[in-house]
């Protein structure tokens, strides 16, 4: 498949996924976030003290806030992403529930500039669609692909997508720069992404 065809396929899948996610959000509401928090990250066998970066949910994304509160109570260190500009990876800054936040592009809440930058061990990733190989479809800006690429050059990092079960597809069109997820956590439980 040519690069242009892949871009067209991604564009079409993105439009379909946005509609599917909207329907899933309307069907499940905040219960999806509670179910994800109830699963926790025990399937990773991660140690307390590990750094987990989450995200501030926008639109009809699953809200990771209940999971992040549970992680904090379990002794994990938390971070949230800060956009550094188009074409650049995200910067993860320390964060805790209740912290004052900046409002960035698209109304995304970001930690204040006085919070230290952290390189997470686990990255929670928003998405529009995913497949069992670990490929995801995002909004098309490439922020998480660049971020995971940068972090994985520094140390082992586990990427966990957060998604409604309805966002699983047979195959996401893949380009050379797409970074894979290791897991996807859905309300029905964790999905280990496998080579295929």
PyMOL commands that set and color helices and strands:
alter all, ss='L'
color gray80, all
select helices_A, chain A and resi 3-28+31-39+42-44+65-73+105-107+143-154+165-167
alter helices_A, ss='H'
color red, helices_A
select strands_A, chain A and resi 51-53+77-82+91-94+101-103+109-111+122-125+129-130+136-137+158-162+183-186+189-192
alter strands_A, ss='S'
color yellow, strands_A
deselect
rebuild
show_as cartoon
